[in-house]
Amino acid sequence: MAIDIEETMSVKAPPKLVWNWLLNIENTIGALPGAKLESVSDDGRNFVARMKVKVGTVSLTYKGDLQLTEVDEAAQRVQISGKWKEVGGSGSATMELTGTVVPKDDGTTDVTRTLRQVMRHERLGGVALE
């Protein structure tokens, strides 16, 4: 199953402040419904998180190894990629999370977070759910 989420919010704050907020992994990981950050590497580029997902009557818990794969200061864009494994099961998932900061003429700043996650699980037919 593919989960696609895009969220844009406008905030009354300067782009630099919003960019620094977005670079904080705890803020960015908030785009993943049911996700909780467990640890961050010393270099700040690798993370471990847990995520609870419910599809119909099936509830699943995944543990993921995530990496900060892009930080483009000029474009104000950050990207996190990851692989997830089901806790106590054989399910798996991949994900890509992108965040961008766009200054607006009216003094506000838009923040967009885009998530694409593809899940594979035996209890859901054993095929990639897209």
Long-range contacts (C-beta under 8 A, 24 or more apart in sequence): 1-55, 1-118, 1-119, 1-124, 1-128, 1-129, 1-130, 2-116, 2-117, 2-118, 2-119, 2-129, 2-130, 3-115, 3-116, 3-117, 3-118, 3-119, 4-114, 4-115, 4-116, 5-31, 5-33, 5-113, 5-114, 5-115, 6-112, 6-113, 6-114, 6-115, 7-31, 7-112, 7-113, 7-114, 8-110, 8-111, 8-112, 8-113, 9-110, 9-111, 10-104, 10-108, 10-109, 10-110, 10-111, 11-108, 11-109, 11-111, 12-107, 12-108, 13-108, 13-109, 14-103, 14-109, 15-76, 15-101, 15-102, 15-103, 15-109, 18-101, 18-109, 18-111, 19-73, 19-76, 19-101, 21-111, 22-78, 22-99, 22-101, 22-111, 23-71, 23-78, 25-68, 25-80, 28-78, 28-80, 28-97, 28-99, 28-113, 29-66, 29-80, 29-97, 30-113, 31-97, 31-99, 31-113, 31-114, 31-115, 32-95, 32-97, 32-115, 32-117, 38-63, 44-68, 47-80, 47-82, 49-82, 50-87, 51-84, 53-119, 55-119, 55-121, 55-124, 55-129, 58-121, 58-123, 58-124, 60-86, 60-89, 60-91, 60-121, 60-123, 61-86, 61-87, 61-88, 62-86, 62-87, 62-91, 62-93, 63-87, 64-93, 64-95, 66-95, 75-100, 76-100, 76-101, 76-102, 77-101, 86-121, 89-121, 89-122, 89-123, 90-121, 90-122, 91-119, 91-120, 91-121, 91-122, 91-123, 91-124, 92-119, 92-120, 92-121, 93-117, 93-118, 93-119, 93-120, 94-118
